[in-house]
């Protein structure tokens, strides 16, 4: 997905938010935002939004001297999600279609996203998840692909959200599962420590993509990640960022996300707030 004009104010909002979390010094905050503003003048429509976001947040970390401005945000998100995990697990167990419920809960967890600055009631969203439908019609295709897959790769999105990804991984009986997280801080995106906190290391092999990310065009992905990406029969890509990276990929990818901004919703042909299960392959 390309970068649209409407993306630019969002990048600036992220920079202001991150600058305030990275430093309490107003002069340093101005320095951070000024550096990001200069960076944004060089953005091209051919850049993908996550490419630009990566540059923005690397600039924030470099200028502020703070290694991870969202560290506390991620800890709070993980803690809140783990507190709701037992109830979410009950909903899956009580469902007539445990896979569908697990997918819906994994998507609802995608609302935990600092990139779009949403305010939400996660507990209420979980309780009504099973009542919601999908805005796209690729869930049955995902079910069919999952039934025959021997190896699955999950591309993680946010800390906290990955607790609900665990519910989905728990439905992947007798499959080899890889779970990929970022190698460097980026918004509230999950890192290895977050996956371990969520207990995913007991269910899947954790890998980091290295300095790059599939489709990023920035740096190189790690050999362990590339091996998992090549071996996987099914790739589950969580969140808007992974859709923005890989929407034109030819691999057997299924995007699981909540459409949280008008730009992504428009690109997908859905409404903001809807649940999406979308295959990267044409029918």
JOZIZI-V384644 format. One record per residue. RES is the residue in three letters. PHI is phi in whole degrees, 0 to 359 (NA if undefined). PSI is psi in whole degrees, -180 to 180 (* if undefined). BURIAL is I if it has 16 or more other C-alpha atoms within 10 Angstrom, else O. Layout:
((RES & PHI & PSI & BURIAL) (RES & PHI & PSI & BURIAL))
//
This chain:
((UNK & NA & 135 & I) (UNK & 280 & 169 & I) (UNK & 274 & 128 & I) (UNK & 260 & 163 & O) (UNK & 303 & -36 & O) (UNK & 294 & -16 & O) (UNK & 288 & -29 & I) (UNK & 298 & -46 & I) (UNK & 300 & -31 & O) (UNK & 293 & -42 & I) (UNK & 299 & -40 & I) (UNK & 293 & -41 & I) (UNK & 301 & -44 & O) (UNK & 300 & -41 & I) (UNK & 296 & -43 & I) (UNK & 296 & -45 & I) (UNK & 299 & -48 & I) (UNK & 293 & -38 & I) (UNK & 299 & -40 & I) (UNK & 291 & -33 & I) (UNK & 282 & -28 & I) (UNK & 281 & -29 & I) (UNK & 208 & 145 & I) (UNK & 268 & -4 & O) (UNK & 276 & 114 & O) (UNK & 302 & -35 & O) (UNK & 294 & -40 & O) (UNK & 293 & -39 & I) (UNK & 300 & -43 & I) (UNK & 297 & -40 & O) (UNK & 298 & -43 & I) (UNK & 298 & -50 & I) (UNK & 294 & -37 & I) (UNK & 299 & -42 & I) (UNK & 296 & -39 & O) (UNK & 291 & -40 & I) (UNK & 301 & -42 & I) (UNK & 294 & -37 & O) (UNK & 296 & -42 & O) (UNK & 293 & -22 & I) (UNK & 292 & -18 & O) (UNK & 260 & 4 & O) (UNK & 291 & 139 & O) (UNK & 247 & 153 & O) (UNK & 296 & -20 & O) (UNK & 281 & -15 & O) (UNK & 289 & 145 & O) (UNK & 272 & 147 & I) (UNK & 308 & -42 & I) (UNK & 293 & -27 & I) (UNK & 298 & -47 & I) (UNK & 294 & -44 & I) (UNK & 300 & -39 & I) (UNK & 298 & -42 & I) (UNK & 295 & -41 & O) (UNK & 301 & -49 & I) (UNK & 282 & -26 & I) (UNK & 293 & -38 & I) (UNK & 296 & -43 & I) (UNK & 302 & -47 & I) (UNK & 293 & -41 & I) (UNK & 294 & -48 & O) (UNK & 286 & -37 & I) (UNK & 281 & -26 & I) (UNK & 79 & 8 & O) (UNK & 262 & 122 & I) (UNK & 292 & -31 & O) (UNK & 207 & 85 & I) (UNK & 302 & -27 & I) (UNK & 264 & 14 & I) (UNK & 305 & -49 & I) (UNK & 291 & -36 & O) (UNK & 301 & -43 & I) (UNK & 293 & -42 & I) (UNK & 299 & -44 & I) (UNK & 295 & -40 & O) (UNK & 295 & -42 & I) (UNK & 298 & -45 & I) (UNK & 296 & -45 & I) (UNK & 297 & -43 & I) (UNK & 293 & -42 & I) (UNK & 297 & -32 & I) (UNK & 294 & -26 & O) (UNK & 263 & -9 & O) (UNK & 302 & -45 & I) (UNK & 302 & -41 & O) (UNK & 293 & -42 & O) (UNK & 298 & -39 & I) (UNK & 295 & -36 & I) (UNK & 298 & -42 & O) (UNK & 296 & -38 & I) (UNK & 294 & -46 & I) (UNK & 296 & -34 & O) (UNK & 274 & -7 & O) (UNK & 281 & 149 & O) (UNK & 284 & -17 & O) (UNK & 224 & 86 & O) (UNK & 296 & -36 & I) (UNK & 294 & -46 & I) (UNK & 298 & -42 & I) (UNK & 294 & -41 & I) (UNK & 297 & -40 & I) (UNK & 295 & -45 & I) (UNK & 298 & -42 & I) (UNK & 292 & -37 & I) (UNK & 297 & -38 & I) (UNK & 288 & -42 & I) (UNK & 300 & -37 & I) (UNK & 300 & -22 & I) (UNK & 294 & -8 & I) (UNK & 290 & -18 & I) (UNK & 281 & 87 & I) (UNK & 215 & 109 & I) (UNK & 289 & -18 & I) (UNK & 294 & -27 & I) (UNK & 249 & -5 & O) (UNK & 65 & 37 & O) (UNK & 278 & 149 & O) (UNK & 253 & 135 & O) (UNK & 206 & 161 & O) (UNK & 251 & 94 & O) (UNK & 299 & -41 & I) (UNK & 299 & -43 & O) (UNK & 294 & -38 & O) (UNK & 297 & -39 & O) (UNK & 294 & -43 & I) (UNK & 295 & -30 & O) (UNK & 258 & 5 & O) (UNK & 302 & -43 & I) (UNK & 291 & -18 & I) (UNK & 278 & -13 & O) (UNK & 269 & 150 & O) (UNK & 258 & 177 & O) (UNK & 264 & 141 & O) (UNK & 282 & -16 & I) (UNK & 240 & 169 & O) (UNK & 245 & 31 & O) (UNK & 259 & 8 & I) (UNK & 295 & -44 & I) (UNK & 299 & -36 & O) (UNK & 294 & -40 & O) (UNK & 299 & -44 & I) (UNK & 301 & -45 & O) (UNK & 297 & -44 & O) (UNK & 294 & -39 & O) (UNK & 294 & -33 & I) (UNK & 295 & -29 & O) (UNK & 252 & -8 & O) (UNK & 286 & 141 & O) (UNK & 258 & -24 & I) (UNK & 226 & 132 & I) (UNK & 232 & 137 & I) (UNK & 245 & 127 & I) (UNK & 252 & 125 & I) (UNK & 264 & 112 & I) (UNK & 286 & 162 & I) (UNK & 241 & -96 & I) (UNK & 259 & 153 & I) (UNK & 299 & 151 & I) (UNK & 84 & -59 & I) (UNK & 305 & -37 & I) (UNK & 295 & -19 & I) (UNK & 299 & -38 & I) (UNK & 278 & -24 & I) (UNK & 298 & -33 & I) (UNK & 303 & -38 & I) (UNK & 300 & -39 & I) (UNK & 290 & -43 & I) (UNK & 299 & -34 & I) (UNK & 295 & -17 & O) (UNK & 273 & -8 & I) (UNK & 270 & 66 & I) (UNK & 294 & 138 & O) (UNK & 60 & 31 & O) (UNK & 239 & 150 & I) (UNK & 277 & 120 & I) (UNK & 240 & 129 & I) (UNK & 252 & 143 & I) (UNK & 232 & 114 & I) (UNK & 258 & 131 & I) (UNK & 235 & 169 & I) (UNK & 287 & 154 & I) (UNK & 266 & -17 & I) (UNK & 226 & 153 & I) (UNK & 300 & 140 & I) (UNK & 202 & 107 & I) (UNK & 51 & -136 & I) (UNK & 258 & 25 & I) (UNK & 299 & 146 & I) (UNK & 289 & 140 & I) (UNK & 247 & 179 & I) (UNK & 305 & -44 & I) (UNK & 299 & -35 & O) (UNK & 290 & -41 & I) (UNK & 296 & -38 & I) (UNK & 292 & -40 & O) (UNK & 300 & -38 & I) (UNK & 283 & -6 & I) (UNK & 81 & 14 & O) (UNK & 288 & -24 & I) (UNK & 295 & -17 & I) (UNK & 272 & -8 & O) (UNK & 242 & -20 & O) (UNK & 212 & 161 & I) (UNK & 277 & 121 & O) (UNK & 276 & 135 & I) (UNK & 225 & 153 & I) (UNK & 248 & 149 & I) (UNK & 282 & -9 & I) (UNK & 85 & -161 & I) (UNK & 292 & -19 & O) (UNK & 258 & -174 & I) (UNK & 206 & 146 & I) (UNK & 306 & 129 & I) (UNK & 83 & -3 & I) (UNK & 289 & -37 & I) (UNK & 71 & 15 & O) (UNK & 235 & 113 & O) (UNK & 72 & -170 & O) (UNK & 241 & 141 & O) (UNK & 285 & 153 & I) (UNK & 291 & 156 & I) (UNK & 295 & -36 & O) (UNK & 294 & -37 & I) (UNK & 291 & -46 & I) (UNK & 300 & -37 & I) (UNK & 297 & -45 & O) (UNK & 295 & -40 & I) (UNK & 296 & -38 & I) (UNK & 286 & -39 & O) (UNK & 284 & -27 & I) (UNK & 295 & 131 & I) (UNK & 283 & -32 & I) (UNK & 226 & 136 & I) (UNK & 243 & 125 & I) (UNK & 255 & 118 & I) (UNK & 250 & 114 & I) (UNK & 270 & 139 & I) (UNK & 89 & 166 & I) (UNK & 294 & -39 & I) (UNK & 300 & -44 & I) (UNK & 292 & -32 & I) (UNK & 294 & -43 & I) (UNK & 298 & -36 & I) (UNK & 290 & -47 & I) (UNK & 245 & 13 & I) (UNK & 298 & -22 & I) (UNK & 254 & 9 & O) (UNK & 289 & 157 & O) (UNK & 257 & -3 & O) (UNK & 290 & 170 & I) (UNK & 278 & 73 & O) (UNK & 255 & 138 & I) (UNK & 241 & 124 & I) (UNK & 270 & 126 & I) (UNK & 242 & 116 & I) (UNK & 197 & 163 & I) (UNK & 258 & 128 & I) (UNK & 288 & 111 & I) (UNK & 248 & -9 & I) (UNK & 226 & 151 & I) (UNK & 299 & -32 & I) (UNK & 294 & -50 & I) (UNK & 294 & -41 & I) (UNK & 301 & -43 & I) (UNK & 296 & -42 & O) (UNK & 296 & -35 & O) (UNK & 276 & -18 & I) (UNK & 77 & 32 & O) (UNK & 232 & 178 & I) (UNK & 264 & 153 & I) (UNK & 301 & 135 & O) (UNK & 95 & -8 & I) (UNK & 277 & 156 & I) (UNK & 270 & 135 & I) (UNK & 234 & 129 & I) (UNK & 238 & 109 & I) (UNK & 230 & 126 & I) (UNK & 278 & 141 & I) (UNK & 286 & -17 & I) (UNK & 265 & 142 & O) (UNK & 289 & 148 & O) (UNK & 290 & * & O))
//
